[in-house]
Amino acid sequence: MNIVRDPSEGSLLLADLIGASHRVVFFTGAGVSTESGIPDFRSPNGLWSKMKPIYYDEFVASEEARLEDWRRRFRFNREVAAAEPNRAHRAIAKLVAGGKVVAVITQNIDGLHQRSGVPSEHLVEIHGNATRAACLECEAHHDLAEVESEIARTGRAPMCRACGGLVKSAVVSFGQAMPVRAMMRAEYAIERADLFVAVGSSLQVQPAASLPMAAKYSGANLVIVNRDPTPLDAIADHVLRGSIGEVFSAI
Ligand code: NAD
């Protein structure tokens, strides 16, 4: 394992590694969006220092938990609407346009990779997307603006108009099953990758954090770009510490 602590040195190394590769997979976490002003979970000022997560079982069991989940969702979406993709999002989008990137697998739900120009056929959102909502029973789509005005009008968590099931934002909560199609797309991309770059993830949330390990064992070079140490640093070929924006400055 090679640890690079100087972000400019890390930036040049990352550019070289990408230059020498043919099928790159990016795997991004909340840290890629903090320089756009969206807090992550596990940094010192991250969201978990201010609130506890709402587990899927609590969402299903309690209307109070559902209403709190919706309040958080609308607050998060307002933050995201005011944010812009940063230089790391833009650099990744440019590399996708250049044809070297097989997939951008993201744990993020903020839609900033789409807004930076990554097309949907290259984007794999393994934790869903906060800008959509669906019924947990029949999967009917629900418009978020309508959900918000219904909650304001009735004070109740919305039920599906088609089947009466619970409506939930299309984000994977803790304890909720992973989306099968997205995980299959992620695994297919990883099998083909010769370089796997994990960016801005504490690599602590499973099963997402098992993807870098799968890439390493299927033969890809593994690079981790993150400010703090992660549990997978020991198996990485290169660990680039420092600000993600700075590490992506040469890309
Ligand atoms: P995490 O909060 O566990 O870890 C983020 C990591 O990024 C930390 O280790 C931190 O050191 C690093 N980091 C933060 N800003 C950085 C910067 N500017 N430069 C370098 N490193 C930086 O996030 P995670 O691993 O993605 O897992 C948390 C879960 O939270 C994911 O499932 C994700 O869906 C969700 N989440 C998403 C968003 C979003 O969509 N923007 C925001 C918060 C949480």
Boltz pocket constraint, residues with backbone or C-beta under 6 A from the ligand:
constraints:
  - pocket:
      binder: B
      contacts: [[A, 28], [A, 29], [A, 30], [A, 31], [A, 32], [A, 33], [A, 34], [A, 35], [A, 38], [A, 39], [A, 40], [A, 41], [A, 42], [A, 43], [A, 46], [A, 47], [A, 107], [A, 108], [A, 109], [A, 110], [A, 111], [A, 127], [A, 200], [A, 201], [A, 202], [A, 203], [A, 204], [A, 205], [A, 225], [A, 226], [A, 227], [A, 228], [A, 229], [A, 242], [A, 243], [A, 244], [A, 245]]
      max_distance: 6.0
